[in-house]
Amino acid sequence: MSVQIIEIQPTKSQILKFIHYPTDVLYKDCPYFVPPLMTDEVDLLLPDRNPAFEFCESKYFIALRDRKPVGRIAGIINHVVNERAGKNECRFGFVDFIDDDEVVDALFKAVTDWGKSKGMDMLTGPLGFTDMDKEGMLVKGFDQMPTQSEIYNYEYYPAQLERIGFEKDADWLGMRIFVPKEIPTKMARVAKLVSERYNVRNIHFSSRKELVTKYGDAIFSLINEAYDKLFGYSPLTKKQIDHYIKVYLPFLPLDHISMVVDSENKLIAVGITLPSISKALIKARGRFLPFGWFHLLKALKGNTNVVDLMLIAVKPEYQNHGINSLLFADLIPVYIKQKYEWAESNPELESNEKVRQQWAYFEVDENKLRRAFTKKI
């Protein structure tokens, strides 16, 4: 039967249909797909819950065949990024489909037509509303389990995009960094020299409330500074910063956060890491209830041999000065104590040499590659 494209309305009941498709249908039996936490996904896609809608707009579509879902896609326009880059670019994201030319053609026609109706002349993705969302289609590492912040897709996805005329725009590398038995001698020496030369030091907190109160805003302001020149970056607004402070910081294990301040106690670097919750999300099927909370709680307490490197941010004027050595000299003893075998990085831009250099101290396996595709419309 022919493919029918249905526009999904931005209501909770409709959005649930949109987000259930990959978890409950397409990837139901896939051992590598990590479901998103459904409540987070609903909050992300509803305009009245996601502060990014201050400067973004979106449209959601589902493909049906014989009344059964066979694909989905979102069209997103980030007006801030377009203005900063001088582009008229429509993003596509939240894209999943069976390996069927008719389905793929119909989905991308729907988002292309919407983008054109808004005056856009480029279509790029997969991207989210901002860089805090998942981005990049998997093109290598289909037998690897992603972090909870990464996209997983079947191997036929990139071939389908190339078939309809998409080309590479940017690549992100995924790293497996093996935890050493002790802090590398050279790293420890560099950390000590850097600390003395620039009069900087690590700080720690025993209270999440203290962390949020003293450095909540500073963490996300630093992220804005550090990431500002990266591919497609959308600076976080005050409302977004307040949202992320409320949603994420109160639940992070304090010993998995490393922070560096200068002589005036101003934040110059932060590393946020997390015990891997990927297997827990698979067991929970992305649902907190009835028993998903149990699997997630166990994972957050360290019932895993993998740690996820969520993000690392260093103030621009301190980049390439060895500040990262202070972050990892601080975190490695925690990883050893927790008996982690390796760390999984979140996607790192292939062109970002500054980030790639920080892994010189470690045994590293570049086990994943993700790509943003683009085409004129």
C-alpha angles and dihedrals in degrees: 000000000000122000120259120203116211123192111227115222119225096252126118095246092049094044090053089060089051096050097040094062100079096038100042101030121015099035099024093123099027112118093203102050113102110203117223117241101267095220091054091049092052091050090049096052101040113088094216092055104040114071090203087079087077085082104011136072128192147184127203129208136185125197117220132191119184086352092299123115114251101165148355139201140177128214115210132183117196103194094189094056091045092052093047092048098037091237139132095215130160116201125214121205145147085054122166132154146157117257095270126124094212093053093047093047092050095048095049092043089056095052092040092053090049092048092050091049087059093051096258121147102184133056117202135171167337086272134137131221092282139353090274087073129074116280141174130051115250111250098162132028102045089156093054126094110235128220117260088261097055135086120242121197139164121267094252094063099084091043090055092051092050089049091060094047107270120146135194116282102167139346131217123202124219118210136199106204114193116224111240123226090244140002106291109255094231092049092051090050093048091047091054093047093047092048091053097041097050098028093237131141145182119258130199137196133211093191127058089206090057091048092051094044097047103033111010095105092037093057095057094039087056090050089054091053096044097045099036097108097041125112112295095343116178111200113235114248124220090259091052092048091051089048095051092045089055097042103040117016098062091059103044118108104251095218089057092061120083122191132182124200134185128235090284092051091251114149114251102162140017135183117193117192134168138194105260112267095180096106090043091055090050091052091046092046086226093298126122092201143095096004105344091098089063094056092045094048091051091051094048089053089060103266090148139075093224132075123198120222098217099181144334121201129180125183107257096242090055097047116116090021098102097260090135088066089066091053095052096038084058096046103039095073088054091051092049091049091050090049094235112172097199145352125235116216121215114238113302121196110254089225094053100098092169091066096042092054092064091071093062090102094057144063103254136187117197093213103160139041127191130189140201111214126203141186140168116258 
